[in-house]
């Protein structure tokens, strides 16, 4: 019944560089799930013996990880890095 906590630590490092009076450049590096902690989907709390229940058959060979989609817009994904630059004028 009591599943593990959901851990997600993100960090962003950036620096604003002023080129001219009205031109700034901001390079950045972002890291999602910094400590690469595996977050698994919650178990079903209804004990009816169905697939995925605590006392039932598993849904697959391994537990389902949270956020198995693509990109970095899903919390709980494996460690991912993102690089970017922002130009303001």
N, C-alpha and C positions, 0 to 999 in steps of 0.2 A: 504494500500500500504506500509506503513512503519511498518514493523514488529519489534518486540523487538530485542535487541542485543543478541548475543550469548555469554554467560558467561561460562568460564571453568577455574578453578583455581586448579592447581596440585601442590603438594609439595612432596619433597623427603628429608628424614633425614637419614644420614649415617655417620659412623665413621670408619676410617681405623685404625686397630690395628695391630701393627707389632709384630709378635711372635718371629721370628728369623731374621737373616740377609736377607734371601730371601723369607720368608714366611709371608704373610699379610692376614688378614681376615677383611672383610668389611661387617658387618651386616647393613641392610637397611630396612626402612619402607617408603612406598609410599602411598599417598592418592590422589585419582582422584576425581575431582569435590568437593573440600574441603568444600564449603559452601552449597552443595546440592541444587543448583539452577536448577529448571526445565527449560530445553530448548526444545521448541516445534518446530516442522517442520514449514517451511515458508508457508504462504498461497499462493495460486496461484493468480497471478495478472491479469490473463485474465478473464474478467467478462462475461463468456458465460453461466453461470448457471449450469455448470457441477458439478459432485461430488468433493467436496473439495474447490470449489471457495468461495469467500467472500459472494456472494449472492446466492450460490447454496446449495445443501444438503451436510451435513457433510460426511466425509469418514467413520466415525465410531461413537461410542457413545461419545468418548473423543478425544481431539486433540492428534495427534501423537507426542510422545516424540522423540527427536533426539537420536540416538544411542541405540535402543532397542535390539541390538544384545547381544551376550554373550562375556564375558571377558572385559578387560579394554582397548582394542585397538580402541574403538570408542569414539570420543570426545562427551561430553554431557551426558554420562550415569549417573545414580544415583551414589551417593557417594560410592566409593569402596576403599578398602585397599588391599595392596599387601606387603608381607613380603619376604625378600630374604637375601641371604648371598653370597658373592663373595670371593673366595679363590684364591690367586695368589702365585705361587711358581716358 
